[in-house]
Amino acid sequence: MESQAIINLVEFVNQNIENVVDMILECNGRVVVTGVGKSGIIARKITATMASTGTPSLFLHPSEGLHGDLGMVTNSDIVIALSKSGETEEIINIIPSIKRIGAKLIAFVSNASSTLAIKADEILCIGDVKEACPLGLAPTTSTTLMLTLGDAIAIALLKARNFSSEDFAIYHPGGTLGKKLLLTVNNIIEITKKNPILLHKKSIKEAIFSMTESGLGAISIVDENGRLIGIITDGDIRRALGKQQNFLDISVTKLFNKNPITVKKEVLAVEALNIMKTKKIDVLPVVNDINEPISMIHLHDITRLGF
């Protein structure tokens, strides 16, 4: 019933929804969303979605509004009120104050002739829907439709504002999404501060000592100018062990990988992780524009950050 009601909602989406989007785009204040009970829960979700996608928004409980919280509403704001009947007492009681303050009022209702709808500046009507509850009483279909309308408006606003993934990350810096969109290799090397390097003239023994000290299981090999020319890993050493006499004394040039995979510090950490997984490697030298190794990152440096 709820899924069918969403399909049917298309018939009720008219010019009004464009008017609402335009009104919010032109708003110099915030979008204040209000509702009671289940509609209040949907109002909170709409508030959160708008706030996280570039539209400043907050939730106002109408009962608290009657006892001072209306002070958070200004004449630059837009109030969206959710009420299936359009006759919810707590919402009706705050309308006079909203009008006196000078904020615009948008109504999400089922009854376009209700008190809330009549007093609103814009109406988004979901029509006379039947609740999915067997008793036809518990808000189910109606709240689903209000949530759908709220999401549609939030996404329309997101597109109209050219809200990018980078903008999204700014509002989600602490979560996995934010990390994937914001965290770079440079952020990792600022934490790890490891850059094991060895001159190409050195021996395998010296390479092992340096690798052990760094704890990365690999070392960048550089020429006299400090440019990266290769890499040796502990796997390379294990595979070569026993194949040559005086193994520890031979030059690292006899063993190193001359075509190491590298990254720049500006690369996103998630991209570096994908490179490691695709190439099945555990370490990545980080180089600058003239191919000098400035750091080395390990797979665990990224995964321990929650990727």
Order of alpha helices (4+ residues) and beta strands (2+ residues): alpha-alpha-beta-alpha-beta-alpha-beta-alpha-beta-alpha-beta-alpha-alpha-alpha-alpha-beta-alpha-beta-beta-alpha-alpha-beta-beta-alpha
